[in-house]
Structure formats: structure tokens, C-alpha cells
Amino acid sequence: MKELVLILAAIVNEIHDTLNQLFGMNMSDKDLHFWVMGIIGIIFFIGVYILFKIVGKWKFSTTILSFIYTFTMMTVLVFAIEIQQAITNRGNMEFADAAVGLWGFIVFFAVYVVVVGVIYTIYSHIRKKKIKKVSKKSVEEQALMPEKPIEEPIKEPVVYRSQVKNKNKFKK
């Protein structure tokens, strides 16, 4: 892990020197951070925005987006802990430790997905049976009453919040 940090530091220093030579300016460390992090950040934002727009159309989009956000935060936390161990000499700074920590999160998340998936499947199955039972019962009750015609239950179309037009009640 220590070697990885040193390699990354060497790469950053090389980029700093290359940019200074390329633009013919003597940029300070703050100038370099402003430009490089600004450019990397906006490129990353555009990529994440496109990815989240695509994922937002999927069935379990909130769960997927929550996983992506949590995984990102866990990655930052794991590397922060490894760097803290190197600074305080309270443990060995190893990339393998960070990788195992992230695998722990992925395994626990997989167990969570399986448990919630099973519960969701059971709930959906029971709910469908209940709806079928109620609709069959109402058709049978109508058949016993000769004065009323037999009507099938009316299924209302599902309307999502995103399909409803926003109306501003204060606008005239």
C-alpha cells in the first residue's frame, strides 16, 4: 500500500512538471490543484450524471444508487483508515487490507439483497393471491344476485408521480 501511495505521488509530481512545461507557466501547487481537480471533477460529474440517469429508469434504482454511493464512501473510508495506520504506525498499510474491507461490504450487501429479495417475493406472492381471492369473491357474489349484471372488477391504470403534471396553484 505504501508503494502504491509513493507511485501515485510520483505520477502527480510528473503531471505537475509536465503541465508547467506545457503551458510555460510556473503554477503553484494551489493553481495546479484548482485546474486539475476542477477538470477531473467535472468529467467525473458528467459520467456519474449519465450513469445515474440510466439507472434511475430501472426498477430498483434507489437501491442501486444507494449501493453506488455507499461503495464510494466505503472506498474513501477504507483508504483513509489505511493511510491513518501508516501515519500513526498502528498497523501495516497494505492494499490487501483495503480490498478485503471492501469485499466485506460487498458480501454483507449481497446477503442483504438476498434477504430483502426473498421477503419481497413472498410479500408479492401473498398480495397477488389476496387480490385474486377478493376479485373472484366479488364475481361470485354478483352471480348470486340475479338482479345485478355480472361485472368484472375494474383495474385502474397505475399513475406514477413522475407522470403527473405539476400544477402551480398560485399561478393565474
N, C-alpha and C positions, 0 to 999 in steps of 0.2 A: 504494500500500500504506500509506503514511504517513497519507494522508487517511482510509483505512478504519479504522486504529487510532484516529485522533482522533475519528471519528464514533462508534465503539464506546465510547470513553471518555466522550464527551458523553452517550450513551444511559445508560451505567452511572451517571453523576452525576445524571442526571434521575430515574432509578429510585430512587436513594438519597434524593433530596429528596422524591419522591412518597411513598415508604414512611414517611419520618419525619413527613410531614404527615398521612398516612392514619392512622397508629397514635398520633399525638400524643406520640411519644417522641422523644428525641434519641438515636438509635442511633449508636454509634461505628462506625468502619469495620469493626472485628472482629465486632461484633454483626451488621452487615449481611451480611458475608461468611458468617458462620455460618448465618443463616437462608436467604439467597438460594441459596447454593451447596448447602446441605443439601436444599432443596426441588427445585432443578434436578437435583441428583444422584439423588434417589430417583425422580423422574419418568423420568429417562433410564434408570436401572437397570430399572424396570418395563418400559419399552419394549424395551430390549435383551433382557431375560429372555424376554419373549413372542416376540420375533423369533428368538432362539436356540432356543427350544423348538420352534418351527415348522421352522426349518432343520435341527434335529437329527434330524428324521424323514426327511430327504431322503437320496438315495443317496450323494452326495459331501459330506456335512455337515462333516466335518473340514476339507476343503479350503476350503469356503465360509466357515466360521468363522475359519480361519486368514487368509483374504483380508481379511475384515472387520476383524479385529484389526490386521493389518499395515497396512491402509489407514489406520486410525485413528492408529496410531503414526507413519506416514509424514506424515500431515497435521500432527500436532503438531511433528514434526521439521522439516518444510519451513517452517512459520511461525516456529519458534524460530530457524532459520538466517536468515530474512528480518529478524526483529527484531534479531538479533545484528549483521547487516550495517548496520542503521540506527544502532545504538548505537556501533559501532566505526568507522563511515564507511568500511568496506572494500568497499562496493558499494551499489547502489541498492536501496532497499526497495520492491519492486513486487509487486503481487498476481499479475501475469502470470508472474513467476518462479516463484512458489509453484504456480500452476496447471500450468505446463509441467513442473515437477518431479514433480507427481502424475501427469500424463499419461505421463511416462517410466515410472513404476512400473506403471501400468495396461497400457501396451504390452508391457513385459517380462513381466508376468503373463499377458497374452493369449498370447504366444509360448510361455511355459511350459505353459499349458493345452493348446495345440495339440500340442506335442511329447509331453507325457505322455499326451494322448488318443490320439494315433497309436500310441504304444508299447503302451498298454493295449488298444487294439482289436486290434493284431497279436497280442499275447500271448493274448487271449481267443479269437481265431480259431484259433490254433495249438493251444491247450489243448482246444477243442471237437473239433477233428479228431482229436487224440490219444485222447480219451475214446471217440469213435465207433469208431475203429480197434480199440481194445482190446476194447470190448464186442462188435463184430462178430466179432473173432477168437475170443473165448471161446464165442460161439454156434456158430461153425463147428467149433471143437474138440469141442464137445459133440455135434454132429451126426455126427461121425466115430466116436464111441463109442456103439454101439448099446445097450449095457447100461445107460447112464445116460440118463434123460429130458432133453430139451432144456429148459433153464431160461433165462429172460431175466435179465439182471443186475438185482439189486435196487438201487433207488435209495433211499438213506437220506434222510429229510427233513432239511433244514438247521435246526440249532438255534443261535440266536444267544445270546451271553452275557446279553443283556437278558431273554431268555425263561426262563433257568434260575433257579429259586428259590434264594435264598441260604440255606444251612443252617449254623447255628451249631453247630459240633461240641462246644462247651463247654457248651451249654445242655442241661439234663436235663428 
